[in-house]
Amino acid sequence: MIVEINGCHDVQLVSSRDGEVNIVAPKVLLPYLPGIVALNGLGRVAGHVVELDVTWSGWPAGVPTPPTAAITTRCD
């Protein structure tokens, strides 16, 4: 699964695949990522990963959510 973060209130699941979860955000948002992740209820940033909250409303029903997600940046 890919969770795309484009801003403070722009967090969405854009791809649903079995297996890993990746958090994708623009490089410029990295300093703000802990606050954005917490504000949206996605979990909490712990180093280079996000410890996921399995109760986040954006997860698809019936799909198991792993405990962590890798953070990937993109240049915009």
Jmol script that loads the backbone (N, CA, C; Angstrom):
load data "model"
ATOM      1  N   MET A   1       0.845  -1.173   0.000  1.00  0.00           N
ATOM      2  CA  MET A   1       0.000   0.000   0.000  1.00  0.00           C
ATOM      3  C   MET A   1       0.889   1.233   0.000  1.00  0.00           C
ATOM      4  N   ILE A   2       0.441   2.246  -0.642  1.00  0.00           N
ATOM      5  CA  ILE A   2       1.161   3.521  -0.673  1.00  0.00           C
ATOM      6  C   ILE A   2       0.252   4.586  -0.086  1.00  0.00           C
ATOM      7  N   VAL A   3       0.761   5.258   0.948  1.00  0.00           N
ATOM      8  CA  VAL A   3       0.053   6.390   1.541  1.00  0.00           C
ATOM      9  C   VAL A   3       0.784   7.636   1.088  1.00  0.00           C
ATOM     10  N   GLU A   4       0.089   8.491   0.349  1.00  0.00           N
ATOM     11  CA  GLU A   4       0.698   9.692  -0.191  1.00  0.00           C
ATOM     12  C   GLU A   4       0.340  10.878   0.687  1.00  0.00           C
ATOM     13  N   ILE A   5       1.376  11.620   1.098  1.00  0.00           N
ATOM     14  CA  ILE A   5       1.187  12.817   1.920  1.00  0.00           C
ATOM     15  C   ILE A   5       1.623  14.009   1.083  1.00  0.00           C
ATOM     16  N   ASN A   6       0.669  14.888   0.784  1.00  0.00           N
ATOM     17  CA  ASN A   6       0.957  16.064  -0.028  1.00  0.00           C
ATOM     18  C   ASN A   6       0.845  17.361   0.755  1.00  0.00           C
ATOM     19  N   GLY A   7       0.387  17.279   1.974  1.00  0.00           N
ATOM     20  CA  GLY A   7       0.241  18.458   2.810  1.00  0.00           C
ATOM     21  C   GLY A   7      -0.373  18.074   4.138  1.00  0.00           C
ATOM     22  N   CYS A   8      -0.581  19.067   4.968  1.00  0.00           N
ATOM     23  CA  CYS A   8      -1.071  18.825   6.322  1.00  0.00           C
ATOM     24  C   CYS A   8      -2.391  18.061   6.351  1.00  0.00           C
ATOM     25  N   HIS A   9      -3.306  18.427   5.479  1.00  0.00           N
ATOM     26  CA  HIS A   9      -4.616  17.774   5.450  1.00  0.00           C
ATOM     27  C   HIS A   9      -4.841  17.005   4.149  1.00  0.00           C
ATOM     28  N   ASP A  10      -3.768  16.647   3.467  1.00  0.00           N
ATOM     29  CA  ASP A  10      -3.866  15.912   2.210  1.00  0.00           C
ATOM     30  C   ASP A  10      -3.101  14.593   2.335  1.00  0.00           C
ATOM     31  N   VAL A  11      -3.733  13.627   3.019  1.00  0.00           N
ATOM     32  CA  VAL A  11      -3.149  12.304   3.237  1.00  0.00           C
ATOM     33  C   VAL A  11      -4.134  11.290   2.686  1.00  0.00           C
ATOM     34  N   GLN A  12      -3.671  10.455   1.753  1.00  0.00           N
ATOM     35  CA  GLN A  12      -4.593   9.507   1.141  1.00  0.00           C
ATOM     36  C   GLN A  12      -3.892   8.216   0.730  1.00  0.00           C
ATOM     37  N   LEU A  13      -4.655   7.164   0.729  1.00  0.00           N
ATOM     38  CA  LEU A  13      -4.191   5.870   0.252  1.00  0.00           C
ATOM     39  C   LEU A  13      -4.387   5.888  -1.261  1.00  0.00           C
ATOM     40  N   VAL A  14      -3.278   5.831  -2.008  1.00  0.00           N
ATOM     41  CA  VAL A  14      -3.389   5.946  -3.462  1.00  0.00           C
ATOM     42  C   VAL A  14      -3.204   4.618  -4.180  1.00  0.00           C
ATOM     43  N   SER A  15      -2.684   3.638  -3.492  1.00  0.00           N
ATOM     44  CA  SER A  15      -2.488   2.343  -4.115  1.00  0.00           C
ATOM     45  C   SER A  15      -2.634   1.281  -3.041  1.00  0.00           C
ATOM     46  N   SER A  16      -3.353   0.254  -3.355  1.00  0.00           N
ATOM     47  CA  SER A  16      -3.543  -0.815  -2.387  1.00  0.00           C
ATOM     48  C   SER A  16      -3.000  -2.112  -2.953  1.00  0.00           C
ATOM     49  N   ARG A  17      -1.853  -2.521  -2.445  1.00  0.00           N
ATOM     50  CA  ARG A  17      -1.247  -3.796  -2.811  1.00  0.00           C
ATOM     51  C   ARG A  17      -1.041  -4.572  -1.532  1.00  0.00           C
ATOM     52  N   ASP A  18      -1.000  -5.850  -1.638  1.00  0.00           N
ATOM     53  CA  ASP A  18      -0.697  -6.659  -0.467  1.00  0.00           C
ATOM     54  C   ASP A  18       0.759  -6.441  -0.061  1.00  0.00           C
ATOM     55  N   GLY A  19       1.034  -6.601   1.211  1.00  0.00           N
ATOM     56  CA  GLY A  19       2.415  -6.539   1.686  1.00  0.00           C
ATOM     57  C   GLY A  19       2.728  -5.262   2.422  1.00  0.00           C
ATOM     58  N   GLU A  20       3.825  -4.646   2.021  1.00  0.00           N
ATOM     59  CA  GLU A  20       4.368  -3.489   2.721  1.00  0.00           C
ATOM     60  C   GLU A  20       3.515  -2.246   2.563  1.00  0.00           C
ATOM     61  N   VAL A  21       3.728  -1.318   3.495  1.00  0.00           N
ATOM     62  CA  VAL A  21       3.138   0.014   3.393  1.00  0.00           C
ATOM     63  C   VAL A  21       4.296   0.991   3.254  1.00  0.00           C
ATOM     64  N   ASN A  22       4.194   1.902   2.305  1.00  0.00           N
ATOM     65  CA  ASN A  22       5.183   2.965   2.119  1.00  0.00           C
ATOM     66  C   ASN A  22       4.503   4.306   2.278  1.00  0.00           C
ATOM     67  N   ILE A  23       5.147   5.191   3.008  1.00  0.00           N
ATOM     68  CA  ILE A  23       4.681   6.565   3.164  1.00  0.00           C
ATOM     69  C   ILE A  23       5.491   7.393   2.176  1.00  0.00           C
ATOM     70  N   VAL A  24       4.828   8.061   1.240  1.00  0.00           N
ATOM     71  CA  VAL A  24       5.505   8.857   0.218  1.00  0.00           C
ATOM     72  C   VAL A  24       5.139  10.321   0.431  1.00  0.00           C
ATOM     73  N   ALA A  25       6.171  11.157   0.542  1.00  0.00           N
ATOM     74  CA  ALA A  25       5.954  12.582   0.783  1.00  0.00           C
ATOM     75  C   ALA A  25       7.040  13.392   0.079  1.00  0.00           C
ATOM     76  N   PRO A  26       6.733  14.636  -0.273  1.00  0.00           N
ATOM     77  CA  PRO A  26       7.776  15.490  -0.841  1.00  0.00           C
ATOM     78  C   PRO A  26       8.890  15.732   0.186  1.00  0.00           C
ATOM     79  N   LYS A  27      10.102  15.838  -0.290  1.00  0.00           N
ATOM     80  CA  LYS A  27      11.248  16.048   0.590  1.00  0.00           C
ATOM     81  C   LYS A  27      11.076  17.282   1.479  1.00  0.00           C
ATOM     82  N   VAL A  28      10.447  18.314   0.947  1.00  0.00           N
ATOM     83  CA  VAL A  28      10.266  19.558   1.697  1.00  0.00           C
ATOM     84  C   VAL A  28       9.381  19.365   2.939  1.00  0.00           C
ATOM     85  N   LEU A  29       8.551  18.327   2.964  1.00  0.00           N
ATOM     86  CA  LEU A  29       7.676  18.085   4.110  1.00  0.00           C
ATOM     87  C   LEU A  29       8.323  17.258   5.222  1.00  0.00           C
ATOM     88  N   LEU A  30       9.518  16.724   5.010  1.00  0.00           N
ATOM     89  CA  LEU A  30      10.147  15.857   6.012  1.00  0.00           C
ATOM     90  C   LEU A  30      10.209  16.468   7.416  1.00  0.00           C
ATOM     91  N   PRO A  31      10.587  17.742   7.578  1.00  0.00           N
ATOM     92  CA  PRO A  31      10.634  18.290   8.933  1.00  0.00           C
ATOM     93  C   PRO A  31       9.258  18.326   9.614  1.00  0.00           C
ATOM     94  N   TYR A  32       8.205  18.353   8.824  1.00  0.00           N
ATOM     95  CA  TYR A  32       6.842  18.455   9.352  1.00  0.00           C
ATOM     96  C   TYR A  32       6.126  17.115   9.426  1.00  0.00           C
ATOM     97  N   LEU A  33       6.779  16.066   8.922  1.00  0.00           N
ATOM     98  CA  LEU A  33       6.133  14.753   8.830  1.00  0.00           C
ATOM     99  C   LEU A  33       5.645  14.207  10.176  1.00  0.00           C
ATOM    100  N   PRO A  34       6.411  14.318  11.265  1.00  0.00           N
ATOM    101  CA  PRO A  34       5.884  13.804  12.541  1.00  0.00           C
ATOM    102  C   PRO A  34       4.551  14.441  12.933  1.00  0.00           C
ATOM    103  N   GLY A  35       4.424  15.740  12.761  1.00  0.00           N
ATOM    104  CA  GLY A  35       3.176  16.429  13.086  1.00  0.00           C
ATOM    105  C   GLY A  35       2.049  16.058  12.140  1.00  0.00           C
ATOM    106  N   ILE A  36       2.334  15.953  10.847  1.00  0.00           N
ATOM    107  CA  ILE A  36       1.310  15.611   9.857  1.00  0.00           C
ATOM    108  C   ILE A  36       0.790  14.198  10.109  1.00  0.00           C
ATOM    109  N   VAL A  37       1.704  13.271  10.371  1.00  0.00           N
ATOM    110  CA  VAL A  37       1.315  11.883  10.622  1.00  0.00           C
ATOM    111  C   VAL A  37       0.444  11.797  11.878  1.00  0.00           C
ATOM    112  N   ALA A  38       0.856  12.480  12.939  1.00  0.00           N
ATOM    113  CA  ALA A  38       0.085  12.462  14.192  1.00  0.00           C
ATOM    114  C   ALA A  38      -1.262  13.160  14.029  1.00  0.00           C
ATOM    115  N   LEU A  39      -1.279  14.314  13.375  1.00  0.00           N
ATOM    116  CA  LEU A  39      -2.512  15.076  13.179  1.00  0.00           C
ATOM    117  C   LEU A  39      -3.571  14.279  12.430  1.00  0.00           C
ATOM    118  N   ASN A  40      -3.135  13.475  11.481  1.00  0.00           N
ATOM    119  CA  ASN A  40      -4.067  12.695  10.676  1.00  0.00           C
ATOM    120  C   ASN A  40      -4.384  11.321  11.255  1.00  0.00           C
ATOM    121  N   GLY A  41      -3.783  10.982  12.396  1.00  0.00           N
ATOM    122  CA  GLY A  41      -4.086   9.721  13.054  1.00  0.00           C
ATOM    123  C   GLY A  41      -3.463   8.504  12.395  1.00  0.00           C
ATOM    124  N   LEU A  42      -2.451   8.728  11.568  1.00  0.00           N
ATOM    125  CA  LEU A  42      -1.816   7.639  10.825  1.00  0.00           C
ATOM    126  C   LEU A  42      -0.862   6.817  11.695  1.00  0.00           C
ATOM    127  N   GLY A  43      -0.335   7.420  12.733  1.00  0.00           N
ATOM    128  CA  GLY A  43       0.604   6.742  13.615  1.00  0.00           C
ATOM    129  C   GLY A  43       1.602   7.735  14.155  1.00  0.00           C
ATOM    130  N   ARG A  44       2.869   7.289  14.303  1.00  0.00           N
ATOM    131  CA  ARG A  44       3.911   8.202  14.771  1.00  0.00           C
ATOM    132  C   ARG A  44       5.224   7.880  14.077  1.00  0.00           C
ATOM    133  N   VAL A  45       5.981   8.928  13.775  1.00  0.00           N
ATOM    134  CA  VAL A  45       7.273   8.777  13.110  1.00  0.00           C
ATOM    135  C   VAL A  45       8.303   8.332  14.145  1.00  0.00           C
ATOM    136  N   ALA A  46       9.045   7.290  13.799  1.00  0.00           N
ATOM    137  CA  ALA A  46      10.114   6.772  14.650  1.00  0.00           C
ATOM    138  C   ALA A  46      11.348   6.560  13.777  1.00  0.00           C
ATOM    139  N   GLY A  47      12.156   7.590  13.644  1.00  0.00           N
ATOM    140  CA  GLY A  47      13.340   7.495  12.781  1.00  0.00           C
ATOM    141  C   GLY A  47      12.949   7.537  11.317  1.00  0.00           C
ATOM    142  N   HIS A  48      13.287   6.464  10.590  1.00  0.00           N
ATOM    143  CA  HIS A  48      13.018   6.407   9.147  1.00  0.00           C
ATOM    144  C   HIS A  48      11.768   5.602   8.815  1.00  0.00           C
ATOM    145  N   VAL A  49      10.956   5.324   9.831  1.00  0.00           N
ATOM    146  CA  VAL A  49       9.716   4.579   9.617  1.00  0.00           C
ATOM    147  C   VAL A  49       8.571   5.267  10.352  1.00  0.00           C
ATOM    148  N   VAL A  50       7.366   4.869   9.999  1.00  0.00           N
ATOM    149  CA  VAL A  50       6.178   5.304  10.719  1.00  0.00           C
ATOM    150  C   VAL A  50       5.595   4.083  11.414  1.00  0.00           C
ATOM    151  N   GLU A  51       5.410   4.191  12.714  1.00  0.00           N
ATOM    152  CA  GLU A  51       4.713   3.143  13.465  1.00  0.00           C
ATOM    153  C   GLU A  51       3.230   3.388  13.233  1.00  0.00           C
ATOM    154  N   LEU A  52       2.592   2.500  12.496  1.00  0.00           N
ATOM    155  CA  LEU A  52       1.231   2.715  12.015  1.00  0.00           C
ATOM    156  C   LEU A  52       0.169   2.469  13.076  1.00  0.00           C
ATOM    157  N   ASP A  53      -0.883   3.280  13.011  1.00  0.00           N
ATOM    158  CA  ASP A  53      -2.064   3.080  13.837  1.00  0.00           C
ATOM    159  C   ASP A  53      -3.054   2.284  12.996  1.00  0.00           C
ATOM    160  N   VAL A  54      -3.306   1.053  13.393  1.00  0.00           N
ATOM    161  CA  VAL A  54      -4.175   0.181  12.596  1.00  0.00           C
ATOM    162  C   VAL A  54      -5.628   0.638  12.605  1.00  0.00           C
ATOM    163  N   THR A  55      -5.973   1.605  13.464  1.00  0.00           N
ATOM    164  CA  THR A  55      -7.354   2.108  13.507  1.00  0.00           C
ATOM    165  C   THR A  55      -7.569   3.314  12.589  1.00  0.00           C
ATOM    166  N   TRP A  56      -6.532   3.717  11.828  1.00  0.00           N
ATOM    167  CA  TRP A  56      -6.679   4.849  10.914  1.00  0.00           C
ATOM    168  C   TRP A  56      -7.828   4.573   9.948  1.00  0.00           C
ATOM    169  N   SER A  57      -8.682   5.552   9.745  1.00  0.00           N
ATOM    170  CA  SER A  57      -9.884   5.363   8.926  1.00  0.00           C
ATOM    171  C   SER A  57      -9.598   5.165   7.436  1.00  0.00           C
ATOM    172  N   GLY A  58      -8.392   5.442   6.987  1.00  0.00           N
ATOM    173  CA  GLY A  58      -8.062   5.306   5.574  1.00  0.00           C
ATOM    174  C   GLY A  58      -7.691   3.907   5.125  1.00  0.00           C
ATOM    175  N   TRP A  59      -7.471   2.981   6.070  1.00  0.00           N
ATOM    176  CA  TRP A  59      -7.100   1.620   5.676  1.00  0.00           C
ATOM    177  C   TRP A  59      -8.275   0.899   5.049  1.00  0.00           C
ATOM    178  N   PRO A  60      -8.041   0.131   3.993  1.00  0.00           N
ATOM    179  CA  PRO A  60      -9.124  -0.644   3.389  1.00  0.00           C
ATOM    180  C   PRO A  60      -9.582  -1.756   4.339  1.00  0.00           C
ATOM    181  N   ALA A  61     -10.868  -1.991   4.355  1.00  0.00           N
ATOM    182  CA  ALA A  61     -11.434  -3.027   5.228  1.00  0.00           C
ATOM    183  C   ALA A  61     -10.925  -4.406   4.818  1.00  0.00           C
ATOM    184  N   GLY A  62     -10.609  -5.212   5.802  1.00  0.00           N
ATOM    185  CA  GLY A  62     -10.220  -6.590   5.547  1.00  0.00           C
ATOM    186  C   GLY A  62      -8.790  -6.809   5.105  1.00  0.00           C
ATOM    187  N   VAL A  63      -8.019  -5.742   4.963  1.00  0.00           N
ATOM    188  CA  VAL A  63      -6.619  -5.875   4.551  1.00  0.00           C
ATOM    189  C   VAL A  63      -5.746  -5.692   5.784  1.00  0.00           C
ATOM    190  N   PRO A  64      -4.907  -6.681   6.116  1.00  0.00           N
ATOM    191  CA  PRO A  64      -4.049  -6.542   7.293  1.00  0.00           C
ATOM    192  C   PRO A  64      -3.062  -5.388   7.143  1.00  0.00           C
ATOM    193  N   THR A  65      -2.878  -4.647   8.220  1.00  0.00           N
ATOM    194  CA  THR A  65      -1.960  -3.507   8.218  1.00  0.00           C
ATOM    195  C   THR A  65      -0.703  -3.891   8.995  1.00  0.00           C
ATOM    196  N   PRO A  66       0.471  -3.763   8.373  1.00  0.00           N
ATOM    197  CA  PRO A  66       1.708  -4.075   9.093  1.00  0.00           C
ATOM    198  C   PRO A  66       1.976  -3.042  10.199  1.00  0.00           C
ATOM    199  N   PRO A  67       2.864  -3.351  11.127  1.00  0.00           N
ATOM    200  CA  PRO A  67       3.105  -2.428  12.239  1.00  0.00           C
ATOM    201  C   PRO A  67       3.873  -1.165  11.854  1.00  0.00           C
ATOM    202  N   THR A  68       4.673  -1.225  10.780  1.00  0.00           N
ATOM    203  CA  THR A  68       5.463  -0.068  10.385  1.00  0.00           C
ATOM    204  C   THR A  68       5.409   0.154   8.876  1.00  0.00           C
ATOM    205  N   ALA A  69       5.774   1.376   8.484  1.00  0.00           N
ATOM    206  CA  ALA A  69       5.852   1.729   7.063  1.00  0.00           C
ATOM    207  C   ALA A  69       7.150   2.507   6.824  1.00  0.00           C
ATOM    208  N   ALA A  70       7.796   2.232   5.705  1.00  0.00           N
ATOM    209  CA  ALA A  70       8.988   2.974   5.316  1.00  0.00           C
ATOM    210  C   ALA A  70       8.590   4.348   4.801  1.00  0.00           C
ATOM    211  N   ILE A  71       9.444   5.337   5.059  1.00  0.00           N
ATOM    212  CA  ILE A  71       9.220   6.696   4.556  1.00  0.00           C
ATOM    213  C   ILE A  71      10.050   6.874   3.297  1.00  0.00           C
ATOM    214  N   THR A  72       9.393   7.275   2.213  1.00  0.00           N
ATOM    215  CA  THR A  72      10.053   7.513   0.935  1.00  0.00           C
ATOM    216  C   THR A  72       9.785   8.955   0.534  1.00  0.00           C
ATOM    217  N   THR A  73      10.819   9.639   0.049  1.00  0.00           N
ATOM    218  CA  THR A  73      10.633  11.023  -0.381  1.00  0.00           C
ATOM    219  C   THR A  73      10.624  11.111  -1.889  1.00  0.00           C
ATOM    220  N   ARG A  74      10.036  12.174  -2.351  1.00  0.00           N
ATOM    221  CA  ARG A  74      10.066  12.478  -3.786  1.00  0.00           C
ATOM    222  C   ARG A  74      10.377  13.960  -3.934  1.00  0.00           C
ATOM    223  N   CYS A  75      10.991  14.317  -5.031  1.00  0.00           N
ATOM    224  CA  CYS A  75      11.316  15.725  -5.305  1.00  0.00           C
ATOM    225  C   CYS A  75      10.191  16.318  -6.128  1.00  0.00           C
ATOM    226  N   ASP A  76       9.603  17.351  -5.615  1.00  0.00           N
ATOM    227  CA  ASP A  76       8.523  18.047  -6.351  1.00  0.00           C
ATOM    228  C   ASP A  76       9.015  19.382  -6.821  1.00  0.00           C
TER     229      ASP A  76
END
end "model"
wireframe off; spacefill off
backbone 0.3
color backbone group
